[in-house]
Amino acid sequence: MSATNHDADVSTDADTNTESAVSELPPSAKLVYKVLEYEGSMTQDSIATESRLCPRTVRYALGKLENQGMVTSRVNLKDARQSVYQLAE
């Protein structure tokens, strides 16, 4: 087995583990995860607009995703009062 095949197997296992973890989340967290997957880094307000969920629900979903280590946040350089969320690598 070459190193390339082994790397492909490892990434497939990681994808399977992520899909399994996502499937156990509440529906709102699944939707927020998919929005971040398709759109990339976003603020909480942007996620709420894109997903059409209320801000409180988005905040709850992001908390669940952060607790699972599936999402990370950083300070928004344009507005330090907000955070930018992205999928964890």
C-alpha positions, 0 to 999 in steps of 0.5 A, a space after each residue: 500500500 502506498 503512502 497516497 492510498 493510506 492518506 486517502 483512507 485516513 481522510 475518508 475515516 475523518 470524513 466518516 467521523 465528522 458525518 457521524 458527529 454531525 448526525 447526532 446534533 440537533 437540527 439547528 446545529 446541522 443546518 448551521 454546520 452545512 451553511 458554514 460548509 457551503 459558505 465558509 467563514 461567517 459572523 453569527 448575524 450572517 449565519 442567521 440571515 443565510 439559514 433563516 434561523 433566529 439569532 438565539 437558535 444560531 447562538 445555541 447551535 454554534 455553542 453545540 458545534 464549538 463544544 464538539 470541536 467542529 467549529 472555531 471562532 476568531 475575532 472579526 477584524 472589521 468589527 471586534 464586537 463580533 466573532 467569525 465562525 468557521 469549520 474546524 480543520 
